[in-house]
Amino acid sequence: MANQILDERDQQFVLYEMLEADKLCEYEKYADFSKDMFDMILTEAQKFATEEILPTLAESDKQGCRLVNGQVHVPDCFHKPYKLFCDGGWIGMSVPPEEGGQGLPQTVTTAAVDWFYHNFSFVAYPFATEGAAHLILTYGTEEQKRKYMDKMLQGVWGGTMALTEPNAGSDLGNMSTKAIRQPDGTFRIQGTKIFITGGDHDMVENIVHPVLARIEGDPAGTKGISIFIVPKYLVNEDGTLGKRNDYEIANIEEKMGIHGSATCLINFGDNNACYAELLGEERQGMKIMFQMMNEARLAVGMQGLCSASIAYLHALQYAKERLQGSSLMEFKNPEAPRVPIIQHPDVRRMLLWMKSSVDSLRALIYFTAYCFDKEKLGADEVEKDKWLGFAEILTPIVKAYSSDVGFKVTELAMQIYGGYGFCSEYPVEQFMRDEKIASIYEGANGIQALDLIGRKLGMKKGAYFMGLLGEMNNTIAKYKGLDGIATDVQNAVNKLAEMGLYLATCGKQGKFLVPINNAYPFLMMMGKVVSAWFLLWQAGVAQEKLDGLTKEAGIDPADTAALAGLIKNNKNAAFYSGKIHSARYFARNVLPEVDAAAVAIRNEDMSILEIAEESFAS
């Protein structure tokens, strides 16, 4: 196995054989690019990931971050790759060239960072910076762009996202951080923010914090929130750094995982002198911050995919090398030779579940990025709205489903390693620890489910949801003869449509607690149906390619022995056959869970609300 970060053959398949991303170059916006250029970028990403980022994974976990005299020090091993990362132009790949980026399609950018997110502790620093820079690009004045954004996109300065407070948590409308207006139009910030990823570190000269706060006198709740630019060091008119701003890094959290990521508690304005500039318009803070939050949610989905991918590939390699037990046919023979554990049915069950999950997650995340590209390229507003609708619907699924399934894959990887997986001498226990946070931050997965149920399904009176179902049905129609898989997927899509309508009807009938109580089960149901759609799509493409290989080899597809020989000796045939089996397994073993979830939702059970708090424990 060439690498154990991701399957580059699968990446190429999703990009070019499934999504045909190279055809994006036919549009004027991306006419300066080509498939060869995309491949060169991905080759460089792979090289950088394997040579610079992966080697820091275990070391950064062991060393962690330190807070010394108010300054955070990241793991020593991060400094060199961070500089190389910035010098290589990996920050701002999709930012327009005129603003300092490369102007790449989001689909290709997503494929590039697929190589990096296995070490979230490291990439959190540059990509949080990029997200903050995007905010200034979209909502900042020209002066703010030149003052802050340019150096952020170069990686010379860092960036964060300062939302959460100790008493408010995810209830951002309850925040108490305030902004005090000054005569010169600037503000002074006072308040405390917690869980700030990359809140401080020693790899950059300055750090720019987008901070949510309420201007004194503005209304309570989310409608009264504004957003501000708060630099670590004030910036002089000539661009040089001035005095240290009035805030303190009070603590860095001791966490279960991602030890190399500095998760900070920041006290702003203890001396009433924390300088801040308004970003965008007053009382538009939540609207503005949602841009960065949505980018972060897609990034968390990528974290889930990458954690799953590296865990699966490590477990697969271990299963091929670890000798234990005899073959199924000789289990009664004590003299039988020991065989690799990949030959044992239960191990193969776990591996195929992991493979189908990773295959579907990569397709889900790349397709969502592709939707953003197609929205930009739409010939008219109708087409643009169609692709935007797909992205809107899929974003909470990318975040929640990918992070939960990603964690499950790391759990099964540990199971395949057995007792060794539980020990730190092998890497899977770190994969599992690092991934767990993904279901919690950037809006816990229950919040994502409420967003899907409460907002996304009803967008444009359900047109976005129905449009996505239509795309699924188009794929099913195209590959309807595929080994019965299409029938299973069609049944699941029908069940999803039925349940979406059912929950909407409950809401209209005043039974709003039914969709609220079942928001998370519905999101996971939809995640499985969407995954099945992508796996069917992949299997359909793979079957066509496999048919071409058998024809080229002069093999009758009905000749199972000859076909097995082709698959054994031809890497492409083996890959395509794996895609078909992955889809079949998922359709027959995972999709039945959709029916069970539908039954549970229709029960309209209120136990979770009816049980008294005193009854949870005596």
C-alpha positions as semicolon CSV with decimal commas, in nm:
position;residue;x (nm);y (nm);z (nm)
1;M;0,000;0,000;0,000
2;A;0,159;0,325;-0,118
3;N;0,022;0,535;0,166
4;Q;-0,211;0,500;0,461
5;I;-0,371;0,844;0,454
6;L;-0,621;0,800;0,173
7;D;-0,680;0,579;-0,128
8;E;-0,560;0,797;-0,416
9;R;-0,730;0,566;-0,665
10;D;-1,062;0,633;-0,496
11;Q;-0,992;1,006;-0,499
12;Q;-0,928;0,997;-0,872
13;F;-1,242;0,792;-0,926
14;V;-1,469;1,032;-0,738
15;L;-1,317;1,339;-0,900
16;Y;-1,298;1,230;-1,261
17;E;-1,506;0,918;-1,320
18;M;-1,799;1,006;-1,095
19;L;-1,814;1,387;-1,084
20;E;-1,613;1,455;-1,401
21;A;-1,455;1,754;-1,229
22;D;-1,210;1,802;-1,515
23;K;-1,504;1,935;-1,719
24;L;-1,511;2,239;-1,491
25;C;-1,218;2,360;-1,700
26;E;-1,458;2,402;-1,993
27;Y;-1,608;2,705;-1,816
28;E;-1,447;3,045;-1,860
29;K;-1,403;3,086;-1,484
30;Y;-1,168;2,786;-1,470
31;A;-1,035;2,794;-1,827
32;D;-0,679;2,856;-1,705
33;F;-0,678;2,515;-1,537
34;S;-0,659;2,161;-1,675
35;K;-0,680;1,806;-1,548
36;D;-0,300;1,788;-1,560
37;M;-0,279;2,092;-1,333
38;F;-0,533;1,942;-1,094
39;D;-0,333;1,621;-1,081
40;M;-0,010;1,811;-1,020
41;I;-0,171;1,993;-0,726
42;L;-0,298;1,665;-0,578
43;T;0,042;1,502;-0,624
44;E;0,204;1,787;-0,437
45;A;-0,062;1,765;-0,166
46;Q;0,010;1,395;-0,124
47;K;0,382;1,457;-0,107
48;F;0,345;1,735;0,148
49;A;0,105;1,530;0,358
50;T;0,321;1,220;0,370
51;E;0,654;1,397;0,415
52;E;0,562;1,688;0,641
53;I;0,217;1,659;0,805
54;L;0,181;1,289;0,886
55;P;0,517;1,270;1,070
56;T;0,393;1,535;1,317
57;L;0,077;1,345;1,412
58;A;0,208;1,132;1,700
59;E;0,477;1,376;1,812
60;S;0,238;1,670;1,842
61;D;-0,005;1,452;2,036
62;K;0,264;1,370;2,290
63;Q;0,406;1,721;2,332
64;G;0,083;1,921;2,312
65;C;0,061;2,298;2,362
66;R;0,200;2,511;2,645
67;L;0,094;2,847;2,788
68;V;0,396;3,042;2,913
69;N;0,366;3,402;3,032
70;G;0,050;3,457;2,832
71;Q;0,191;3,312;2,506
72;V;0,085;2,977;2,362
73;H;0,360;2,756;2,225
74;V;0,251;2,485;1,981
75;P;0,436;2,154;1,938
76;D;0,788;2,218;1,809
77;C;0,732;1,990;1,512
78;F;0,460;2,220;1,371
79;H;0,683;2,518;1,295
80;K;0,860;2,386;0,986
81;P;0,553;2,237;0,811
82;Y;0,347;2,548;0,890
83;K;0,597;2,770;0,711
84;L;0,615;2,528;0,419
85;F;0,236;2,509;0,412
86;C;0,208;2,887;0,381
87;D;0,493;2,912;0,131
88;G;0,326;2,643;-0,079
89;G;0,010;2,848;-0,120
90;W;-0,217;2,593;0,048
91;I;-0,408;2,869;0,227
92;G;-0,672;3,035;0,011
93;M;-0,668;2,788;-0,276
94;S;-1,021;2,883;-0,381
95;V;-0,981;3,256;-0,313
96;P;-0,982;3,465;-0,636
97;P;-0,629;3,538;-0,768
98;E;-0,690;3,913;-0,750
99;E;-0,735;3,872;-0,373
100;G;-0,423;3,665;-0,324
101;G;-0,555;3,311;-0,382
102;Q;-0,527;3,058;-0,662
103;G;-0,888;3,060;-0,779
104;L;-0,920;2,682;-0,783
105;P;-1,259;2,508;-0,801
106;Q;-1,387;2,416;-0,457
107;T;-1,403;2,052;-0,568
108;V;-1,029;2,039;-0,633
109;T;-0,949;2,234;-0,318
110;T;-1,153;1,978;-0,124
111;A;-0,959;1,694;-0,282
112;A;-0,630;1,863;-0,193
113;V;-0,718;1,916;0,173
114;D;-0,840;1,555;0,188
115;W;-0,470;1,480;0,224
116;F;-0,427;1,715;0,519
117;Y;-0,716;1,670;0,761
118;H;-0,591;1,342;0,910
119;N;-0,392;1,575;1,139
120;F;-0,661;1,823;1,238
121;S;-0,445;1,968;1,515
122;F;-0,209;2,101;1,251
123;V;-0,445;2,212;0,975
124;A;-0,676;2,385;1,224
125;Y;-0,430;2,674;1,239
126;P;-0,407;2,767;0,871
127;F;-0,766;2,679;0,784
128;A;-0,918;2,873;1,075
129;T;-0,712;3,161;0,944
130;E;-0,850;3,110;0,596
131;G;-1,208;3,104;0,726
132;A;-1,156;3,432;0,912
133;A;-0,995;3,583;0,604
134;H;-1,297;3,480;0,396
135;L;-1,518;3,678;0,633
136;I;-1,313;3,989;0,579
137;L;-1,307;3,925;0,203
138;T;-1,687;3,908;0,192
139;Y;-1,786;4,170;0,449
140;G;-1,482;4,384;0,516
141;T;-1,400;4,726;0,377
142;E;-1,115;4,765;0,130
143;E;-0,910;4,910;0,413
144;Q;-0,977;4,604;0,632
145;K;-0,890;4,367;0,350
146;R;-0,552;4,530;0,296
147;K;-0,495;4,581;0,667
148;Y;-0,576;4,224;0,778
149;M;-0,678;3,980;0,505
150;D;-0,371;3,996;0,284
151;K;-0,131;3,884;0,554
152;M;-0,378;3,624;0,680
153;L;-0,397;3,460;0,337
154;Q;-0,018;3,457;0,330
155;G;-0,018;3,278;0,666
156;V;0,196;3,555;0,818
157;W;-0,094;3,634;1,051
158;G;-0,338;3,386;1,202
159;G;-0,713;3,392;1,250
160;T;-0,980;3,234;1,471
161;M;-1,354;3,224;1,534
162;A;-1,454;3,357;1,879
163;L;-1,816;3,266;1,949
164;T;-1,866;3,049;2,254
165;E;-1,897;3,175;2,611
166;P;-1,894;2,982;2,942
167;N;-2,259;3,041;3,029
168;A;-2,405;3,052;2,677
169;G;-2,249;2,751;2,506
170;S;-2,432;2,692;2,179
171;D;-2,700;2,944;2,279
172;L;-2,525;3,234;2,111
173;G;-2,817;3,468;2,165
174;N;-2,746;3,452;2,538
175;M;-2,391;3,581;2,510
176;S;-2,279;3,860;2,741
177;T;-1,970;3,994;2,561
178;K;-2,030;4,362;2,493
179;A;-1,894;4,621;2,254
180;I;-1,860;4,979;2,371
181;R;-1,880;5,240;2,098
182;Q;-1,599;5,497;2,076
183;P;-1,611;5,852;1,936
184;D;-1,378;5,760;1,649
185;G;-1,610;5,480;1,527
186;T;-1,409;5,194;1,675
187;F;-1,521;4,981;1,972
188;R;-1,388;4,834;2,292
189;I;-1,470;4,468;2,368
190;Q;-1,533;4,324;2,713
191;G;-1,610;3,959;2,780
192;T;-1,486;3,602;2,790
193;K;-1,476;3,349;2,507
194;I;-1,395;2,980;2,545
195;F;-1,301;2,686;2,322
196;I;-1,125;2,913;2,070
197;T;-0,937;2,686;1,828
198;G;-0,594;2,831;1,757
199;G;-0,677;3,118;1,994
200;D;-0,307;3,189;2,027
201;H;0,015;3,038;1,896
202;D;0,376;3,119;1,820
203;M;0,385;3,041;1,446
204;V;0,262;3,385;1,335
205;E;0,333;3,751;1,404
206;N;-0,026;3,851;1,474
207;I;-0,368;3,687;1,520
208;V;-0,699;3,834;1,407
209;H;-1,009;3,732;1,601
210;P;-1,361;3,775;1,457
211;V;-1,553;3,819;1,784
212;L;-1,928;3,812;1,836
213;A;-2,050;4,077;2,081
214;R;-2,349;4,297;2,152
215;I;-2,315;4,673;2,117
216;E;-2,432;4,843;2,434
217;G;-2,801;4,923;2,402
218;D;-2,873;4,672;2,126
219;P;-3,157;4,421;2,174
220;A;-3,122;4,084;2,345
221;G;-3,107;3,761;2,147
222;T;-2,932;3,686;1,821
223;K;-3,083;3,990;1,643
224;G;-2,876;4,223;1,857
225;I;-2,538;4,061;1,789
226;S;-2,263;4,222;1,583
227;I;-1,921;4,095;1,481
228;F;-1,587;4,266;1,531
229;I;-1,226;4,235;1,420
230;V;-1,001;4,212;1,726
231;P;-0,627;4,186;1,649
232;K;-0,369;4,056;1,894
233;Y;-0,146;4,349;1,803
234;L;-0,286;4,677;1,677
235;V;-0,181;4,762;1,323
236;N;-0,023;5,096;1,243
237;E;-0,112;5,295;0,933
238;D;0,203;5,174;0,755
239;G;0,109;4,810;0,821
240;T;0,361;4,753;1,097
241;L;0,253;4,610;1,432
242;G;0,179;4,839;1,722
243;K;0,099;4,773;2,085
244;R;-0,045;4,451;2,228
245;N;-0,424;4,460;2,246
246;D;-0,601;4,433;2,580
247;Y;-0,688;4,066;2,607
248;E;-0,542;3,772;2,793
249;I;-0,503;3,406;2,708
250;A;-0,617;3,276;3,044
251;N;-0,602;2,903;2,974
252;I;-0,559;2,632;2,715
253;E;-0,788;2,332;2,756
254;E;-0,654;1,987;2,844
255;K;-0,845;1,771;2,598
256;M;-0,909;1,407;2,519
257;G;-0,759;1,449;2,173
258;I;-0,622;1,700;1,919
259;H;-0,355;1,788;2,173
260;G;-0,157;1,990;1,920
261;S;-0,449;2,230;1,872
262;A;-0,449;2,523;2,115
263;T;-0,805;2,551;2,247
264;C;-0,802;2,879;2,436
265;L;-1,001;3,072;2,694
266;I;-0,966;3,443;2,623
267;N;-1,056;3,733;2,850
268;F;-1,114;4,047;2,643
269;G;-1,086;4,398;2,784
270;D;-0,994;4,347;3,149
271;N;-0,842;4,696;3,134
272;N;-1,128;4,841;2,927
273;A;-0,893;4,892;2,633
274;C;-0,954;4,600;2,394
275;Y;-0,959;4,763;2,048
276;A;-1,209;4,631;1,793
277;E;-1,340;4,725;1,449
278;L;-1,692;4,652;1,330
279;L;-1,703;4,393;1,049
280;G;-1,997;4,449;0,816
281;E;-2,310;4,615;0,947
282;E;-2,429;4,646;1,305
283;R;-2,658;4,370;1,434
284;Q;-2,566;4,146;1,140
285;G;-2,316;3,940;1,337
286;M;-2,493;3,606;1,320
287;K;-2,558;3,636;0,946
288;I;-2,193;3,719;0,885
289;M;-2,054;3,455;1,119
290;F;-2,271;3,186;0,962
291;Q;-2,050;3,204;0,653
292;M;-1,751;3,096;0,858
293;M;-1,958;2,851;1,062
294;N;-2,083;2,679;0,747
295;E;-1,729;2,657;0,613
296;A;-1,624;2,513;0,949
297;R;-1,907;2,258;0,938
298;L;-1,790;2,138;0,599
299;A;-1,437;2,123;0,738
300;V;-1,557;1,910;1,031
301;G;-1,717;1,673;0,781
302;M;-1,380;1,653;0,610
303;Q;-1,222;1,574;0,947
304;G;-1,468;1,285;0,980
305;L;-1,381;1,155;0,633
306;C;-1,006;1,184;0,688
307;S;-1,017;1,021;1,031
308;A;-1,220;0,739;0,881
309;S;-0,991;0,706;0,581
310;I;-0,664;0,683;0,773
311;A;-0,817;0,451;1,034
312;Y;-0,962;0,220;0,767
313;L;-0,637;0,198;0,570
314;H;-0,434;0,124;0,882
315;A;-0,681;-0,142;0,993
316;L;-0,684;-0,294;0,645
317;Q;-0,306;-0,319;0,639
318;Y;-0,300;-0,469;0,987
319;A;-0,567;-0,723;0,891
320;K;-0,357;-0,834;0,595
321;E;-0,044;-0,879;0,807
322;R;-0,171;-1,007;1,143
323;L;-0,165;-1,389;1,155
324;Q;-0,417;-1,540;1,395
325;G;-0,644;-1,844;1,383
326;S;-0,692;-2,087;1,099
327;S;-0,906;-2,053;0,793
328;L;-1,280;-2,112;0,819
329;M;-1,246;-2,440;0,630
330;E;-0,982;-2,576;0,871
331;F;-1,091;-2,441;1,207
332;K;-1,113;-2,792;1,354
333;N;-0,756;-2,873;1,256
334;P;-0,514;-2,768;1,536
335;E;-0,220;-2,812;1,296
336;A;-0,363;-2,578;1,032
337;P;-0,142;-2,281;0,947
338;R;-0,229;-1,941;1,093
339;V;-0,389;-1,704;0,842
340;P;-0,418;-1,326;0,814
341;I;-0,719;-1,208;1,009
342;I;-0,865;-1,051;0,694
343;Q;-0,976;-1,405;0,609
344;H;-1,209;-1,417;0,913
345;P;-1,574;-1,329;0,838
346;D;-1,624;-1,086;1,125
347;V;-1,313;-0,890;1,033
348;R;-1,427;-0,879;0,670
349;R;-1,769;-0,756;0,789
350;M;-1,610;-0,467;0,975
351;L;-1,375;-0,384;0,689
352;L;-1,654;-0,377;0,432
353;W;-1,867;-0,156;0,658
354;M;-1,569;0,076;0,693
355;K;-1,494;0,073;0,321
356;S;-1,851;0,150;0,219
357;S;-1,862;0,427;0,477
358;V;-1,539;0,589;0,360
359;D;-1,643;0,553;-0,006
360;S;-1,975;0,725;0,059
361;L;-1,831;1,000;0,282
362;R;-1,575;1,099;0,020
363;A;-1,847;1,116;-0,244
364;L;-2,076;1,316;-0,014
365;I;-1,814;1,577;0,070
366;Y;-1,672;1,610;-0,283
367;F;-2,022;1,635;-0,428
368;T;-2,115;1,910;-0,182
369;A;-1,805;2,105;-0,287
370;Y;-1,900;2,040;-0,650
371;C;-2,242;2,192;-0,579
372;F;-2,077;2,517;-0,470
373;D;-1,876;2,522;-0,793
374;K;-2,181;2,455;-1,007
375;E;-2,372;2,727;-0,823
376;K;-2,104;2,978;-0,922
377;L;-2,110;2,855;-1,283
378;G;-2,488;2,837;-1,327
379;A;-2,614;2,979;-1,656
380;D;-2,909;3,149;-1,485
381;E;-3,059;3,207;-1,143
382;V;-3,272;2,894;-1,163
383;E;-2,970;2,671;-1,215
384;K;-2,767;2,856;-0,953
385;D;-3,051;2,814;-0,705
386;K;-3,075;2,442;-0,779
387;W;-2,710;2,378;-0,689
388;L;-2,722;2,612;-0,391
389;G;-3,024;2,419;-0,267
390;F;-2,837;2,089;-0,282
391;A;-2,549;2,241;-0,084
392;E;-2,786;2,388;0,176
393;I;-2,957;2,056;0,235
394;L;-2,634;1,856;0,246
395;T;-2,429;2,083;0,476
396;P;-2,579;1,962;0,809
397;I;-2,550;1,604;0,683
398;V;-2,185;1,656;0,589
399;K;-2,113;1,788;0,937
400;A;-2,318;1,550;1,154
401;Y;-2,335;1,226;0,958
402;S;-1,970;1,239;0,852
403;S;-1,843;1,312;1,202
404;D;-2,050;1,036;1,364
405;V;-1,974;0,778;1,097
406;G;-1,609;0,883;1,098
407;F;-1,590;0,812;1,470
408;K;-1,758;0,474;1,421
409;V;-1,495;0,384;1,161
410;T;-1,215;0,468;1,406
411;E;-1,390;0,253;1,666
412;L;-1,405;-0,045;1,431
413;A;-1,042;0,010;1,334
414;M;-0,949;-0,027;1,700
415;Q;-1,161;-0,342;1,717
416;I;-0,973;-0,495;1,425
417;Y;-0,642;-0,431;1,602
418;G;-0,780;-0,605;1,909
419;G;-0,596;-0,534;2,234
420;Y;-0,311;-0,371;2,045
421;G;-0,551;-0,107;1,915
422;F;-0,617;0,004;2,272
423;C;-0,247;0,063;2,328
424;S;-0,063;0,379;2,233
425;E;0,211;0,192;2,047
426;Y;-0,036;0,173;1,757
427;P;-0,194;0,487;1,605
428;V;-0,563;0,395;1,599
429;E;-0,633;0,502;1,956
430;Q;-0,519;0,854;1,863
431;F;-0,737;0,852;1,550
432;M;-1,033;0,774;1,772
433;R;-0,948;1,037;2,037
434;D;-0,887;1,308;1,779
435;E;-1,211;1,240;1,591
436;K;-1,451;1,241;1,886
437;I;-1,461;1,620;1,909
438;A;-1,601;1,644;1,554
439;S;-1,955;1,557;1,661
440;I;-1,945;1,823;1,933
441;Y;-1,799;2,144;1,800
442;E;-1,921;2,384;1,527
443;G;-2,274;2,310;1,647
444;A;-2,329;1,973;1,813
445;N;-2,485;1,714;1,586
446;G;-2,823;1,748;1,751
447;I;-2,818;2,114;1,649
448;Q;-2,732;2,016;1,293
449;A;-3,033;1,785;1,296
450;L;-3,260;2,065;1,412
451;D;-3,119;2,286;1,137
452;L;-3,203;2,017;0,880
453;I;-3,554;1,960;1,013
454;G;-3,638;2,314;1,114
455;R;-3,483;2,513;0,829
456;K;-3,338;2,320;0,539
457;L;-3,626;2,084;0,457
458;G;-3,865;2,377;0,439
459;M;-3,646;2,603;0,226
460;K;-3,830;2,731;-0,082
461;K;-4,135;2,541;0,047
462;G;-3,950;2,211;0,028
463;A;-3,822;2,268;-0,328
464;Y;-3,458;2,206;-0,231
465;F;-3,543;1,877;-0,062
466;M;-3,759;1,762;-0,351
467;G;-3,491;1,865;-0,597
468;L;-3,235;1,647;-0,420
469;L;-3,477;1,354;-0,421
470;G;-3,518;1,412;-0,794
471;E;-3,142;1,383;-0,847
472;M;-3,142;1,056;-0,656
473;N;-3,424;0,923;-0,871
474;N;-3,235;1,020;-1,187
475;T;-2,938;0,812;-1,075
476;I;-3,163;0,519;-0,987
477;A;-3,326;0,534;-1,330
478;K;-2,985;0,540;-1,500
479;Y;-2,859;0,232;-1,314
480;K;-3,186;0,050;-1,254
481;G;-3,053;-0,280;-1,381
482;L;-2,762;-0,294;-1,140
483;D;-2,788;-0,621;-0,954
484;G;-3,092;-0,527;-0,751
485;I;-2,904;-0,249;-0,573
486;A;-3,107;0,019;-0,748
487;T;-3,430;-0,132;-0,619
488;D;-3,306;-0,119;-0,260
489;V;-3,195;0,241;-0,302
490;Q;-3,526;0,334;-0,465
491;N;-3,718;0,194;-0,171
492;A;-3,501;0,393;0,069
493;V;-3,543;0,715;-0,129
494;N;-3,918;0,663;-0,130
495;K;-3,911;0,609;0,245
496;L;-3,708;0,929;0,292
497;A;-3,957;1,129;0,085
498;E;-4,244;0,977;0,281
499;M;-4,086;1,063;0,615
500;G;-4,003;1,418;0,509
501;L;-4,369;1,469;0,418
502;Y;-4,481;1,298;0,738
503;L;-4,274;1,527;0,959
504;A;-4,395;1,834;0,770
505;T;-4,754;1,719;0,821
506;C;-4,692;1,671;1,192
507;G;-4,573;2,029;1,210
508;K;-4,883;2,159;1,032
509;Q;-5,103;1,959;1,268
510;G;-4,943;2,120;1,571
511;K;-4,748;1,807;1,663
512;F;-4,421;1,997;1,635
513;L;-4,257;1,786;1,907
514;V;-4,259;1,485;1,675
515;P;-4,008;1,633;1,426
516;I;-3,809;1,794;1,708
517;N;-3,780;1,466;1,903
518;N;-3,686;1,278;1,588
519;A;-3,456;1,534;1,429
520;Y;-3,136;1,337;1,487
521;P;-3,279;0,996;1,383
522;F;-3,410;1,163;1,067
523;L;-3,073;1,319;0,988
524;M;-2,900;0,984;1,026
525;M;-3,170;0,822;0,813
526;M;-3,114;1,081;0,543
527;G;-2,739;1,039;0,571
528;K;-2,775;0,668;0,500
529;V;-3,006;0,726;0,203
530;V;-2,775;0,990;0,056
531;S;-2,481;0,754;0,109
532;A;-2,666;0,475;-0,069
533;W;-2,736;0,712;-0,359
534;F;-2,367;0,791;-0,397
535;L;-2,265;0,427;-0,365
536;L;-2,516;0,329;-0,634
537;W;-2,382;0,607;-0,856
538;Q;-2,029;0,479;-0,802
539;A;-2,130;0,117;-0,860
540;G;-2,302;0,213;-1,184
541;V;-1,991;0,385;-1,315
542;A;-1,774;0,097;-1,192
543;Q;-1,992;-0,167;-1,359
544;E;-1,961;0,010;-1,694
545;K;-1,583;0,026;-1,656
546;L;-1,561;-0,337;-1,543
547;D;-1,770;-0,445;-1,840
548;G;-1,522;-0,264;-2,063
549;L;-1,229;-0,445;-1,904
550;T;-1,393;-0,787;-1,939
551;K;-1,473;-0,718;-2,303
552;E;-1,116;-0,604;-2,365
553;A;-0,987;-0,923;-2,204
554;G;-1,229;-1,137;-2,406
555;I;-1,402;-1,264;-2,093
556;D;-1,765;-1,361;-2,073
557;P;-1,903;-1,176;-1,765
558;A;-2,103;-1,491;-1,685
559;D;-1,779;-1,687;-1,652
560;T;-1,728;-1,632;-1,280
561;A;-1,392;-1,811;-1,268
562;A;-1,247;-1,603;-1,550
563;L;-1,388;-1,284;-1,398
564;A;-1,236;-1,372;-1,061
565;G;-0,901;-1,422;-1,231
566;L;-0,926;-1,080;-1,396
567;I;-1,010;-0,916;-1,065
568;K;-0,720;-1,090;-0,894
569;N;-0,463;-0,983;-1,152
570;N;-0,591;-0,646;-1,272
571;K;-0,585;-0,356;-1,023
572;N;-0,851;-0,158;-1,204
573;A;-1,082;-0,459;-1,223
574;A;-1,030;-0,522;-0,852
575;F;-1,105;-0,156;-0,774
576;Y;-1,426;-0,149;-0,978
577;S;-1,540;-0,481;-0,835
578;G;-1,482;-0,336;-0,488
579;K;-1,708;-0,043;-0,568
580;I;-1,990;-0,275;-0,669
581;H;-1,953;-0,490;-0,360
582;S;-1,936;-0,181;-0,139
583;A;-2,269;-0,058;-0,277
584;R;-2,431;-0,400;-0,254
585;Y;-2,321;-0,448;0,106
586;F;-2,448;-0,106;0,208
587;A;-2,781;-0,151;0,032
588;R;-2,847;-0,491;0,188
589;N;-2,700;-0,443;0,534
590;V;-2,722;-0,074;0,622
591;L;-3,025;0,052;0,429
592;P;-3,267;-0,174;0,620
593;E;-3,197;0,055;0,916
594;V;-3,389;0,326;0,729
595;D;-3,710;0,124;0,755
596;A;-3,654;0,070;1,127
597;A;-3,599;0,443;1,184
598;A;-3,917;0,522;0,991
599;V;-4,117;0,285;1,213
600;A;-3,973;0,448;1,526
601;I;-4,053;0,800;1,402
602;R;-4,410;0,705;1,312
603;N;-4,463;0,577;1,664
604;E;-4,460;0,942;1,774
605;D;-4,330;0,824;2,108
606;M;-4,292;1,103;2,365
607;S;-4,098;0,904;2,626
608;I;-3,801;1,139;2,616
609;L;-4,027;1,427;2,722
610;E;-4,267;1,237;2,943
611;I;-4,010;1,079;3,172
612;A;-3,965;1,287;3,485
613;E;-3,617;1,423;3,548
614;E;-3,627;1,246;3,884
615;S;-3,682;0,913;3,708
616;F;-3,352;0,904;3,518
617;A;-3,179;0,782;3,832
618;S;-3,292;0,708;4,184
